[in-house]
Amino acid sequence: MSNYDNTNSGVLFKNDKKGNQKAPDYKGKVNIEGKEKDIAGWIREGKSGKFISIKISEMMKKDNVFDNKPKTVFDNKTDLPF
């Protein structure tokens, strides 16, 4: 078992599945004070040359495609729309 502390560190990988012009060039995960977040980077051109612009956001929640719970729940018969 590894005792590596990854607090306040992260990693970016080249985005090989870039679907459109606005998609990030790099994607990855970062740990900020013990909380996991998503990180994205775009290669930009500026007056001094190329740089990477980054955005850190809350982790995207993946929907469970096998979740059979109804999207709308009615508590009693008076809530029914008909």
C-alpha positions in Angstrom: 0.0 0.0 0.0 1.3 3.4 -0.9 1.7 6.2 1.6 2.0 8.9 -1.1 0.2 12.1 -0.1 -1.4 13.6 -3.2 -2.9 16.6 -1.3 -2.6 19.9 -3.3 -1.4 18.1 -6.5 -2.9 16.9 -9.7 -2.3 15.6 -13.2 -3.3 16.7 -16.7 -3.6 14.3 -19.7 -3.9 15.2 -23.4 -7.6 15.2 -24.5 -7.5 12.7 -27.4 -11.4 12.8 -27.6 -11.7 16.5 -28.3 -15.1 16.7 -29.9 -15.3 20.4 -30.7 -13.2 23.6 -30.8 -14.2 24.7 -27.3 -13.2 21.4 -25.6 -10.1 21.5 -23.5 -6.8 20.3 -24.9 -5.9 18.7 -21.6 -8.1 17.2 -18.8 -7.4 15.7 -15.4 -7.9 15.6 -11.7 -6.5 17.8 -8.9 -6.7 17.5 -5.1 -7.1 20.9 -3.4 -6.9 20.7 0.4 -8.1 17.1 0.4 -11.0 17.6 -2.1 -10.9 16.1 -5.6 -11.8 18.5 -8.5 -11.7 18.4 -12.3 -9.1 20.4 -14.1 -9.0 21.4 -17.8 -6.4 23.2 -19.8 -6.5 25.0 -23.2 -3.4 25.9 -25.2 -3.5 29.7 -26.0 -1.3 32.1 -27.9 -0.4 35.4 -26.3 2.0 38.3 -26.9 4.8 36.4 -25.1 4.1 33.1 -26.8 2.1 30.0 -26.0 0.6 29.2 -22.6 -2.0 27.0 -21.0 -5.1 28.5 -19.6 -6.7 26.3 -16.9 -10.1 25.9 -15.2 -10.7 24.0 -12.0 -14.3 22.9 -11.3 -16.3 20.5 -9.1 -16.1 16.9 -10.3 -18.7 16.0 -12.9 -21.2 13.6 -11.4 -21.8 10.7 -13.7 -25.4 9.5 -14.0 -26.0 5.9 -13.5 -27.7 4.6 -16.7 -29.1 1.7 -14.8 -30.9 3.9 -12.2 -34.6 3.0 -12.5 -35.7 5.6 -10.1 -38.5 7.9 -11.5 -37.5 11.4 -12.4 -40.7 12.8 -10.7 -42.1 11.5 -7.5 -45.7 12.2 -6.4 -46.2 11.9 -2.7 -49.9 11.4 -2.7 -52.9 11.3 -5.1 -53.5 15.1 -4.9 -50.1 15.6 -6.5 -51.1 13.7 -9.7 -51.3 16.0 -12.8 -54.6 14.5 -13.9 
